[in-house]
Amino acid sequence: MKTLYVILIAISIVSCQNQSNADMKKAKQASIDSMKVEIEKQRVMDSMKTEMAKIKEEQRVESQKVVVVHQQDNANGTATTTTTTKKKGWSATAKGAVIGAGVGAATGAIVSKKKGEGAIIGGLAGAALGTGTGAVIDSKNKKE
């Protein structure tokens, strides 16, 4: 009878160890998955920062262009003045909406189990937040 108890105790200990190994493997896999999600988020943020740097560089180059004024005398003796105006870029509101939609869609697709649905919801939420942020930036720029 004692041997039977010893065998049952040994079996329960071994089965508990197997269960804890399975739990450890699940925990490791969950942490690996969460790290992959964070890496993907960081990649998206880095690409958006790169795009923003390109846009700022284009704006800087665009702002350095000189306005040219041409004066021509007509046959009547009157002078005609033509000015070329500088092309106006996107407003901060539009940029915020586009960037927010892109980041939101990417994040929603990464986080959600239903990729398409998550991308749509994330894109809409990101566009809304980006529009709001851009509007704040536009209002600050108008004050200056």
Secondary structure as GFF3:
##gff-version 3
##sequence-region A 1 144
A	DSSP	alpha_helix	2	63	.	.	.	ID=ss1
A	DSSP	beta_strand	69	73	.	.	.	ID=ss2
A	DSSP	beta_strand	79	83	.	.	.	ID=ss3
A	DSSP	alpha_helix	92	111	.	.	.	ID=ss4
A	DSSP	alpha_helix	115	143	.	.	.	ID=ss5
###
